[in-house]
Amino acid sequence: MINVQEFARRLSTLGGDEFTIDDIVDLATAAEVRINADLEINADLAQRLLDGISPPVSITGAQIVASQWPVPISSRPAAPTVTFSSPGAVDGPSDQVTRGRSSRPAHNGRRPGPRRTGR
């Protein structure tokens, strides 16, 4: 549990908006919750307050009131996993055949083919 001031501070670190205690009181009023500066905010109350924020924040009530702040990266919402339909389609560096350099001379920018003479 955290107090209203700490909730406002943590909420401010999530985005570009700076939240004050008055903003938190307004969120509580909109959520039909009585709140004051001395009230401790638990995960359920935090979630109700977060639900009133537009645009929505990418954190849960439990995460914002957690004793460890900022939230560790591992518990932040992650991007959805990517599934490949053909897992063998991309070879890693160890799977590629290595080729030695040839001793042939460089092409000097020409493509191989018949030479035209007598223009």
N, C-alpha and C positions, 0 to 999 in steps of 0.2 A: 504494500500500500504506500501511496505517496500523497503529499498534500497538493492543494490546488496550484500553488506557485510552482512546484516542481513539475506538475503535469503541464502547465503552460510553457515552462522552459523546454521540456522534452518535446512537446508538440512543435515548438518553434524550430527545433533542430531538424525536423523532418522535411521542411519545405521552405519556400521563399517567404511565407507569411510569418510575421511576428505575433505571437499570441500573448495576451495579457490575462490577468485574473478576471477582468471584466468580460473578456471574450469567453472564458470558461463558464462564467456565471450565465452569460447569454445562451451558451450551448445547453447548460443545465435547464434553464427556463424553457427552452424549446423542447427539451426531452421530458419536461414536466417533472423535474427533480429539484428538490430544495437543496441548495448548496450555500456554503459560506467559506471564507478563507481558511478556517480551522478544520474543515472536514477532510478526512482521509479518503482518498479515492482508491477503491479496489478494482479488480479486473472487470467485474460486471458493470460497475458504474462507468469506468473508463470506456468500455465498449459502447455503452449507450451514448456517451458524449462523442466518441469518434464517429458513430453512425450519423451524427448530425452535421458533420463537416463535408463541405462540397468544394472542390472535388474530393472524393474519398481518399484517405491516406492508406498506404500499403503496410499497415501494421495493426496488430490486434490490441485489444484492451489489456490482455495478459502480458504482452510484450512491452507495452509502454509503462506498466507499473512494476515490471521486473526489477529485482535488486541490481542486476547488471545492466548498465546503460553506457553507451549506446548498445543496441541489440547486436549480439554477435552475428557475423555475416552468415554463418551456417543456419541460423534460425529465421533469417529474413526470407520472404517469399522468393522462390527461385523461378527462373524461366522454365517453361515446360520442357521436358526432355525431348530430344530429337530422335526419331526412329528412322533408320535407313532401311529401304526395302531390299537392298542388295549389299550386305555387309562386306562382300569380297570385292566390290567394285573399286575401292580405293586402296592402293597398296601403300604401306608405310615405307620409310626409307630402307629398312632392313629387308623388305620383301622385293625390292627392285633389283634387277640384274645389273651388275656393274659392267661397263664396257671400257676397255683400254683405249687409249688414244691411238689412232692410226698414224702411220708414217707417210700417208699420202700428202701431197702438197695442197695448199689452200686453193680454192676455186677462183679467187680474185673477183668474187661477185657474179660470176657467170654461171648460168645453168647448163648442165650437160645436155648435149643434143647436137644435131647436125650443124656444121658450120656453113654459113653462106659466104660464098666468095663471088667476086665480080659484080659488085653493085654498080 
